[in-house]
């Protein structure tokens, strides 16, 4: 009986440990295929922060700013979208 309770406890602990959301301050990188799948899963809010002609300014990150505003699921699309 004690072994069964211990085993069930360990299984529940393992499930809780491995079923954690990504850390709040993490920006998740997606390729175009992953982005397409995410777009179909639930409503999203997309922010296009630059055009291809613009360059990156060191020390700036729109994704980090969005996280600081309280958003918890922030994704960064790498590689652009197919035309």
ROMAR-444163 format. One record per atom (N, C-alpha, C): residue in three letters; chain; atom name; y, z, x. Coordinates in Angstrom, 1 decimal, padded with zeros to 4 digits. Layout:
N
+-----+---+----+--------+--------+--------+
!   r ! c !  a !     c2 !     c3 !     c1 !
+-----+---+----+--------+--------+--------+
! ALA ! A ! CA !      Y !      Z !      X !
...
+-----+---+----+--------+--------+--------+
REM end
This chain:
83
+-----+---+----+--------+--------+--------+
!   r ! c !  a !     c2 !     c3 !     c1 !
+-----+---+----+--------+--------+--------+
! UNK ! A !  N ! -001.2 !  000.0 !  000.8 !
! UNK ! A ! CA !  000.0 !  000.0 !  000.0 !
! UNK ! A !  C !  001.3 !  000.0 !  000.9 !
! UNK ! A !  N !  001.3 !  000.9 !  001.9 !
! UNK ! A ! CA !  002.4 !  000.9 !  002.8 !
! UNK ! A !  C !  002.6 ! -000.4 !  003.5 !
! UNK ! A !  N !  001.5 ! -001.0 !  003.9 !
! UNK ! A ! CA !  001.6 ! -002.3 !  004.6 !
! UNK ! A !  C !  002.2 ! -003.3 !  003.7 !
! UNK ! A !  N !  001.8 ! -003.3 !  002.5 !
! UNK ! A ! CA !  002.3 ! -004.3 !  001.5 !
! UNK ! A !  C !  003.8 ! -004.1 !  001.3 !
! UNK ! A !  N !  004.3 ! -002.9 !  001.2 !
! UNK ! A ! CA !  005.7 ! -002.6 !  001.0 !
! UNK ! A !  C !  006.5 ! -003.0 !  002.2 !
! UNK ! A !  N !  005.9 ! -002.7 !  003.4 !
! UNK ! A ! CA !  006.6 ! -003.1 !  004.7 !
! UNK ! A !  C !  006.6 ! -004.6 !  004.8 !
! UNK ! A !  N !  005.6 ! -005.3 !  004.5 !
! UNK ! A ! CA !  005.5 ! -006.8 !  004.6 !
! UNK ! A !  C !  006.6 ! -007.4 !  003.6 !
! UNK ! A !  N !  006.6 ! -006.9 !  002.4 !
! UNK ! A ! CA !  007.6 ! -007.4 !  001.4 !
! UNK ! A !  C !  009.0 ! -007.1 !  001.9 !
! UNK ! A !  N !  009.2 ! -006.0 !  002.5 !
! UNK ! A ! CA !  010.6 ! -005.6 !  003.0 !
! UNK ! A !  C !  011.0 ! -006.6 !  004.2 !
! UNK ! A !  N !  010.0 ! -006.8 !  005.1 !
! UNK ! A ! CA !  010.3 ! -007.7 !  006.2 !
! UNK ! A !  C !  010.6 ! -009.1 !  005.7 !
! UNK ! A !  N !  009.8 ! -009.6 !  004.7 !
! UNK ! A ! CA !  010.1 ! -011.0 !  004.2 !
! UNK ! A !  C !  011.5 ! -011.0 !  003.6 !
! UNK ! A !  N !  011.8 ! -010.0 !  002.8 !
! UNK ! A ! CA !  013.1 ! -010.0 !  002.2 !
! UNK ! A !  C !  014.3 ! -010.0 !  003.2 !
! UNK ! A !  N !  014.0 ! -009.2 !  004.2 !
! UNK ! A ! CA !  015.0 ! -009.1 !  005.3 !
! UNK ! A !  C !  015.2 ! -010.4 !  006.0 !
! UNK ! A !  N !  014.0 ! -011.1 !  006.3 !
! UNK ! A ! CA !  014.1 ! -012.4 !  006.9 !
! UNK ! A !  C !  014.8 ! -013.4 !  006.1 !
! UNK ! A !  N !  014.5 ! -013.4 !  004.8 !
! UNK ! A ! CA !  015.2 ! -014.4 !  003.9 !
! UNK ! A !  C !  016.7 ! -014.1 !  003.9 !
! UNK ! A !  N !  017.1 ! -012.9 !  003.8 !
! UNK ! A ! CA !  018.5 ! -012.5 !  003.8 !
! UNK ! A !  C !  019.2 ! -012.9 !  005.1 !
! UNK ! A !  N !  018.5 ! -012.7 !  006.2 !
! UNK ! A ! CA !  019.1 ! -013.1 !  007.5 !
! UNK ! A !  C !  019.2 ! -014.6 !  007.7 !
! UNK ! A !  N !  018.3 ! -015.4 !  007.3 !
! UNK ! A ! CA !  018.3 ! -016.8 !  007.5 !
! UNK ! A !  C !  019.1 ! -017.6 !  006.4 !
! UNK ! A !  N !  019.4 ! -016.9 !  005.3 !
! UNK ! A ! CA !  020.1 ! -017.5 !  004.2 !
! UNK ! A !  C !  021.6 ! -017.1 !  004.2 !
! UNK ! A !  N !  022.2 ! -017.2 !  005.4 !
! UNK ! A ! CA !  023.6 ! -016.8 !  005.5 !
! UNK ! A !  C !  024.5 ! -018.1 !  005.5 !
! UNK ! A !  N !  025.7 ! -018.0 !  004.8 !
! UNK ! A ! CA !  026.6 ! -019.2 !  004.8 !
! UNK ! A !  C !  027.2 ! -019.3 !  006.2 !
! UNK ! A !  N !  027.8 ! -020.5 !  006.6 !
! UNK ! A ! CA !  028.4 ! -020.6 !  007.9 !
! UNK ! A !  C !  029.6 ! -019.6 !  008.0 !
! UNK ! A !  N !  029.9 ! -019.2 !  009.2 !
! UNK ! A ! CA !  031.0 ! -018.3 !  009.4 !
! UNK ! A !  C !  032.3 ! -018.8 !  008.8 !
! UNK ! A !  N !  033.1 ! -017.9 !  008.3 !
! UNK ! A ! CA !  034.3 ! -018.3 !  007.6 !
! UNK ! A !  C !  035.3 ! -019.2 !  008.5 !
! UNK ! A !  N !  035.3 ! -018.8 !  009.8 !
! UNK ! A ! CA !  036.3 ! -019.5 !  010.6 !
! UNK ! A !  C !  035.7 ! -020.7 !  011.3 !
! UNK ! A !  N !  034.6 ! -021.3 !  010.8 !
! UNK ! A ! CA !  034.0 ! -022.4 !  011.5 !
! UNK ! A !  C !  034.3 ! -023.7 !  010.7 !
! UNK ! A !  N !  034.7 ! -024.7 !  011.5 !
! UNK ! A ! CA !  034.9 ! -026.0 !  010.9 !
! UNK ! A !  C !  033.6 ! -026.8 !  011.1 !
! UNK ! A !  N !  033.0 ! -027.3 !  010.1 !
! UNK ! A ! CA !  031.7 ! -028.0 !  010.2 !
! UNK ! A !  C !  031.9 ! -029.5 !  010.4 !
! UNK ! A !  N !  031.4 ! -030.1 !  011.4 !
! UNK ! A ! CA !  031.5 ! -031.5 !  011.7 !
! UNK ! A !  C !  030.5 ! -032.3 !  010.9 !
! UNK ! A !  N !  031.0 ! -033.4 !  010.3 !
! UNK ! A ! CA !  030.1 ! -034.2 !  009.5 !
! UNK ! A !  C !  030.3 ! -035.7 !  010.0 !
! UNK ! A !  N !  029.1 ! -036.4 !  010.1 !
! UNK ! A ! CA !  029.2 ! -037.8 !  010.4 !
! UNK ! A !  C !  029.4 ! -038.5 !  009.0 !
! UNK ! A !  N !  029.7 ! -039.8 !  009.0 !
! UNK ! A ! CA !  030.0 ! -040.5 !  007.7 !
! UNK ! A !  C !  028.9 ! -040.4 !  006.7 !
! UNK ! A !  N !  027.6 ! -040.4 !  007.1 !
! UNK ! A ! CA !  026.5 ! -040.4 !  006.2 !
! UNK ! A !  C !  026.5 ! -039.0 !  005.6 !
! UNK ! A !  N !  026.6 ! -037.9 !  006.4 !
! UNK ! A ! CA !  026.6 ! -036.5 !  005.8 !
! UNK ! A !  C !  027.8 ! -036.3 !  004.9 !
! UNK ! A !  N !  028.9 ! -036.9 !  005.2 !
! UNK ! A ! CA !  030.1 ! -036.8 !  004.4 !
! UNK ! A !  C !  029.9 ! -037.4 !  003.0 !
! UNK ! A !  N !  029.2 ! -038.6 !  003.0 !
! UNK ! A ! CA !  028.9 ! -039.3 !  001.8 !
! UNK ! A !  C !  028.0 ! -038.4 !  000.9 !
! UNK ! A !  N !  027.0 ! -037.8 !  001.5 !
! UNK ! A ! CA !  026.1 ! -036.9 !  000.7 !
! UNK ! A !  C !  026.9 ! -035.7 !  000.1 !
! UNK ! A !  N !  027.8 ! -035.1 !  000.9 !
! UNK ! A ! CA !  028.6 ! -033.9 !  000.5 !
! UNK ! A !  C !  029.5 ! -034.3 ! -000.7 !
! UNK ! A !  N !  030.1 ! -035.5 ! -000.6 !
! UNK ! A ! CA !  031.0 ! -035.9 ! -001.7 !
! UNK ! A !  C !  030.2 ! -036.1 ! -003.0 !
! UNK ! A !  N !  029.0 ! -036.3 ! -003.0 !
! UNK ! A ! CA !  028.2 ! -036.5 ! -004.2 !
! UNK ! A !  C !  027.6 ! -035.2 ! -004.8 !
! UNK ! A !  N !  027.6 ! -034.1 ! -004.0 !
! UNK ! A ! CA !  027.0 ! -032.9 ! -004.4 !
! UNK ! A !  C !  027.9 ! -032.1 ! -005.3 !
! UNK ! A !  N !  029.2 ! -032.0 ! -005.1 !
! UNK ! A ! CA !  030.1 ! -031.2 ! -005.9 !
! UNK ! A !  C !  031.5 ! -031.7 ! -005.7 !
! UNK ! A !  N !  032.5 ! -031.4 ! -006.6 !
! UNK ! A ! CA !  033.8 ! -031.8 ! -006.4 !
! UNK ! A !  C !  034.4 ! -031.3 ! -005.1 !
! UNK ! A !  N !  035.2 ! -032.2 ! -004.4 !
! UNK ! A ! CA !  035.8 ! -031.9 ! -003.1 !
! UNK ! A !  C !  037.3 ! -032.2 ! -003.1 !
! UNK ! A !  N !  038.0 ! -031.7 ! -002.2 !
! UNK ! A ! CA !  039.4 ! -032.0 ! -002.0 !
! UNK ! A !  C !  039.5 ! -032.5 ! -000.6 !
! UNK ! A !  N !  039.9 ! -033.8 ! -000.5 !
! UNK ! A ! CA !  039.9 ! -034.5 !  000.8 !
! UNK ! A !  C !  041.4 ! -034.6 !  001.3 !
! UNK ! A !  N !  041.6 ! -034.2 !  002.5 !
! UNK ! A ! CA !  042.9 ! -034.3 !  003.1 !
! UNK ! A !  C !  042.9 ! -035.3 !  004.3 !
! UNK ! A !  N !  043.6 ! -036.4 !  004.2 !
! UNK ! A ! CA !  043.6 ! -037.4 !  005.2 !
! UNK ! A !  C !  044.9 ! -037.0 !  006.0 !
! UNK ! A !  N !  044.7 ! -036.5 !  007.3 !
! UNK ! A ! CA !  045.8 ! -036.0 !  008.1 !
! UNK ! A !  C !  046.4 ! -037.0 !  009.0 !
! UNK ! A !  N !  045.9 ! -038.2 !  009.2 !
! UNK ! A ! CA !  046.5 ! -039.1 !  010.1 !
! UNK ! A !  C !  046.0 ! -040.5 !  009.8 !
! UNK ! A !  N !  046.7 ! -041.5 !  010.5 !
! UNK ! A ! CA !  046.3 ! -042.9 !  010.4 !
! UNK ! A !  C !  045.7 ! -043.2 !  011.8 !
! UNK ! A !  N !  045.0 ! -044.3 !  011.9 !
! UNK ! A ! CA !  044.4 ! -044.6 !  013.2 !
! UNK ! A !  C !  045.4 ! -044.9 !  014.3 !
! UNK ! A !  N !  046.6 ! -045.3 !  013.9 !
! UNK ! A ! CA !  047.7 ! -045.5 !  014.9 !
! UNK ! A !  C !  048.2 ! -044.3 !  015.5 !
! UNK ! A !  N !  048.1 ! -043.1 !  014.9 !
! UNK ! A ! CA !  048.6 ! -041.9 !  015.4 !
! UNK ! A !  C !  047.7 ! -041.3 !  016.4 !
! UNK ! A !  N !  048.3 ! -040.5 !  017.3 !
! UNK ! A ! CA !  047.5 ! -039.8 !  018.3 !
! UNK ! A !  C !  047.5 ! -038.3 !  018.0 !
! UNK ! A !  N !  046.6 ! -037.6 !  018.7 !
! UNK ! A ! CA !  046.4 ! -036.2 !  018.5 !
! UNK ! A !  C !  047.5 ! -035.4 !  019.3 !
! UNK ! A !  N !  048.0 ! -034.4 !  018.7 !
! UNK ! A ! CA !  049.0 ! -033.5 !  019.4 !
! UNK ! A !  C !  048.2 ! -032.3 !  019.8 !
! UNK ! A !  N !  048.1 ! -032.0 !  021.1 !
! UNK ! A ! CA !  047.4 ! -030.8 !  021.6 !
! UNK ! A !  C !  047.9 ! -029.6 !  020.9 !
! UNK ! A !  N !  046.9 ! -028.7 !  020.6 !
! UNK ! A ! CA !  047.3 ! -027.4 !  020.0 !
! UNK ! A !  C !  047.4 ! -027.4 !  018.5 !
! UNK ! A !  N !  047.2 ! -028.6 !  017.9 !
! UNK ! A ! CA !  047.3 ! -028.6 !  016.4 !
! UNK ! A !  C !  045.9 ! -028.9 !  015.8 !
! UNK ! A !  N !  045.7 ! -028.3 !  014.7 !
! UNK ! A ! CA !  044.4 ! -028.6 !  014.0 !
! UNK ! A !  C !  044.6 ! -028.3 !  012.5 !
! UNK ! A !  N !  044.6 ! -029.3 !  011.7 !
! UNK ! A ! CA !  044.8 ! -029.2 !  010.3 !
! UNK ! A !  C !  043.6 ! -028.3 !  009.7 !
! UNK ! A !  N !  042.4 ! -028.5 !  010.2 !
! UNK ! A ! CA !  041.3 ! -027.7 !  009.7 !
! UNK ! A !  C !  041.5 ! -026.2 !  009.9 !
! UNK ! A !  N !  042.0 ! -025.8 !  011.1 !
! UNK ! A ! CA !  042.2 ! -024.4 !  011.4 !
! UNK ! A !  C !  043.3 ! -023.9 !  010.5 !
! UNK ! A !  N !  044.3 ! -024.7 !  010.2 !
! UNK ! A ! CA !  045.4 ! -024.3 !  009.3 !
! UNK ! A !  C !  044.8 ! -024.1 !  007.9 !
! UNK ! A !  N !  044.0 ! -025.0 !  007.4 !
! UNK ! A ! CA !  043.4 ! -024.8 !  006.1 !
! UNK ! A !  C !  042.5 ! -023.6 !  006.0 !
! UNK ! A !  N !  041.8 ! -023.2 !  007.1 !
! UNK ! A ! CA !  041.0 ! -022.0 !  007.1 !
! UNK ! A !  C !  041.9 ! -020.8 !  007.0 !
! UNK ! A !  N !  043.0 ! -020.8 !  007.7 !
! UNK ! A ! CA !  044.0 ! -019.7 !  007.6 !
! UNK ! A !  C !  044.6 ! -019.5 !  006.2 !
! UNK ! A !  N !  044.6 ! -020.6 !  005.5 !
! UNK ! A ! CA !  045.1 ! -020.5 !  004.1 !
! UNK ! A !  C !  044.1 ! -019.9 !  003.1 !
! UNK ! A !  N !  042.8 ! -019.7 !  003.6 !
! UNK ! A ! CA !  041.8 ! -019.1 !  002.8 !
! UNK ! A !  C !  040.7 ! -019.9 !  002.4 !
! UNK ! A !  N !  040.7 ! -021.2 !  002.7 !
! UNK ! A ! CA !  039.5 ! -022.0 !  002.3 !
! UNK ! A !  C !  038.3 ! -021.7 !  003.2 !
! UNK ! A !  N !  037.1 ! -021.7 !  002.6 !
! UNK ! A ! CA !  035.9 ! -021.2 !  003.3 !
! UNK ! A !  C !  035.0 ! -022.3 !  003.7 !
! UNK ! A !  N !  035.0 ! -023.4 !  003.0 !
! UNK ! A ! CA !  034.2 ! -024.6 !  003.4 !
! UNK ! A !  C !  035.1 ! -025.7 !  003.9 !
! UNK ! A !  N !  035.2 ! -025.8 !  005.2 !
! UNK ! A ! CA !  036.1 ! -026.8 !  005.8 !
! UNK ! A !  C !  035.2 ! -027.7 !  006.6 !
! UNK ! A !  N !  035.3 ! -029.0 !  006.4 !
! UNK ! A ! CA !  034.5 ! -030.0 !  007.1 !
! UNK ! A !  C !  035.5 ! -031.0 !  007.8 !
! UNK ! A !  N !  035.0 ! -031.5 !  009.0 !
! UNK ! A ! CA !  035.8 ! -032.4 !  009.8 !
! UNK ! A !  C !  034.9 ! -033.7 !  009.9 !
! UNK ! A !  N !  035.4 ! -034.8 !  009.3 !
! UNK ! A ! CA !  034.7 ! -036.1 !  009.3 !
! UNK ! A !  C !  034.9 ! -036.7 !  010.7 !
! UNK ! A !  N !  033.9 ! -036.9 !  011.4 !
! UNK ! A ! CA !  033.9 ! -037.6 !  012.7 !
! UNK ! A !  C !  033.4 ! -039.0 !  012.6 !
! UNK ! A !  N !  034.1 ! -040.0 !  013.2 !
! UNK ! A ! CA !  033.7 ! -041.3 !  013.2 !
! UNK ! A !  C !  034.2 ! -042.2 !  012.1 !
! UNK ! A !  N !  035.0 ! -041.7 !  011.2 !
! UNK ! A ! CA !  035.7 ! -042.4 !  010.2 !
! UNK ! A !  C !  034.7 ! -042.8 !  009.1 !
! UNK ! A !  N !  035.3 ! -043.5 !  008.1 !
! UNK ! A ! CA !  034.5 ! -044.0 !  007.0 !
! UNK ! A !  C !  034.2 ! -045.5 !  007.1 !
! UNK ! A !  N !  033.1 ! -045.9 !  006.6 !
! UNK ! A ! CA !  032.8 ! -047.4 !  006.6 !
! UNK ! A !  C !  033.8 ! -048.2 !  005.8 !
! UNK ! A !  N !  034.2 ! -049.3 !  006.2 !
! UNK ! A ! CA !  035.2 ! -050.1 !  005.5 !
! UNK ! A !  C !  034.5 ! -051.1 !  004.6 !
+-----+---+----+--------+--------+--------+
REM end
